[in-house]
Amino acid sequence: MAAHDVPKAVLYSWPGSIWCSVPRLALVEKGYGDDEIVIKSVNITQGDQFTPAFLRLNAHGTVPTLVVPLERSLGPDEESQFRALRDSVAIADFIDQSRSPLSKTHTTSSAPAPSLSPATMEGANISKAIVSLLHDEKGADPNFLKRSARVPAEITEGAKVNVPLFEARQRVIDASLAEQPEGVSSKLRTFLESKSAANMINLDIWSRGSASPHAAEFMQSSKTLWELSLPDTLKKLDGLIVGPFCLGDQLSVADLHLAAWLARVVSVCGGSATPEDLAKVEEKIGKPGFKLGEKVKGFWAVMIVRPSFKTVYPGGVLH
Ligand SMILES: N[C@@H](CCC(=O)N[C@@H](CS)C(=O)NCC(=O)O)C(=O)O
């Protein structure tokens, strides 16, 4: 089979998504050529993730999603078979493992493909601890950070962006629900109904501010996020990072998760990709005596100068 006949993996992604940055960094670090993978846009600000077509690929309705052709589907006579990977941890590991310096499949680039997997048991444990900490839904959730508000004035300020966003999502959720056969319950319907309920609460908060019955609880959760979870996570990270990268001198997958997470933190604090802008994180947290640790600062300094980081965050503009 000629190289151009081989089905390519498709990465469903959105430029402003924090967790999509992880596989995007991995593709550059691993030296994938632009023609080796197809990147398709899923506009999560417009609700593309709630269309039945996308939910067939990923029932959680999240990006990144990587659809990879299975080995046995490469034969010309067989029906195409695909496997979908539905979270950034599995996708980054897959991207790392599917391209080695000796790899021939799908490889048109001759760039080196250094391993991003931890080389020791100790490294694997640190990596797991860092990745779990960053992805802990009860921790410093970077998507909540972006749409949090501790005081009514922050709701008013965020309304300009968030009201149209939650309205657009609601339109797609409603349209997808309308397509479901009447009176028939299904996993898809249950998923869409729960997304609709959560989305309506968000819409109510961002449109009505303090007048919303959900506002007080929302502002309290936002305060907990900024005053407790975020400083706590930053402190724990400083204790886990070996330096300068998470596991020492060699870059690994944990660094890609940390780079994306820290970029989001600096971005919501109004900073860009410079060493000095970490100070904005300390300012915005505003907790007396809170300072970022030296390991976190050292990591940021070595990460932001990498070509992969500059590709995913062009001009140092973070998201
Ligand atoms: N654990 C998942 C989380 C993925 C996730 O939350 N993705 C966000 C974008 S960063 C998303 O798709 N959100 C959809 C939505 O907001 O409805 C991962 O690591 O990939």
The ligand as a MOL file (V3000), in Angstrom:
LIG
                    3D

  0  0  0     0  0            999 V3000
M  V30 BEGIN CTAB
M  V30 COUNTS 20 19 0 0 0
M  V30 BEGIN ATOM
M  V30 1 N -9.8490 14.5430 30.9890 0
M  V30 2 C -10.0440 15.1050 29.6780 0
M  V30 3 C -10.7030 16.4740 29.8090 0
M  V30 4 C -11.0070 17.0630 28.4590 0
M  V30 5 C -11.7490 18.3770 28.5700 0
M  V30 6 O -12.2830 18.7310 29.6140 0
M  V30 7 N -11.7620 19.1010 27.4630 0
M  V30 8 C -12.4460 20.3590 27.4100 0
M  V30 9 C -11.6130 21.3570 26.6410 0
M  V30 10 S -10.0170 21.6110 27.3990 0
M  V30 11 C -13.7460 20.1700 26.6450 0
M  V30 12 O -13.7750 19.4950 25.6510 0
M  V30 13 N -14.8300 20.7580 27.1190 0
M  V30 14 C -16.0930 20.5930 26.4920 0
M  V30 15 C -17.1210 21.4910 27.0580 0
M  V30 16 O -16.7370 22.5030 27.6360 0
M  V30 17 O -18.2870 21.2090 26.8910 0
M  V30 18 C -8.7030 15.2120 28.9590 0
M  V30 19 O -7.6700 15.2770 29.6140 0
M  V30 20 O -8.6980 15.1950 27.7310 0
M  V30 END ATOM
M  V30 BEGIN BOND
M  V30 1 1 1 2
M  V30 2 1 2 3
M  V30 3 1 2 18
M  V30 4 1 3 4
M  V30 5 1 4 5
M  V30 6 2 5 6
M  V30 7 1 5 7
M  V30 8 1 7 8
M  V30 9 1 8 9
M  V30 10 1 8 11
M  V30 11 1 9 10
M  V30 12 2 11 12
M  V30 13 1 11 13
M  V30 14 1 13 14
M  V30 15 1 14 15
M  V30 16 2 15 16
M  V30 17 1 15 17
M  V30 18 2 18 19
M  V30 19 1 18 20
M  V30 END BOND
M  V30 END CTAB
M  END
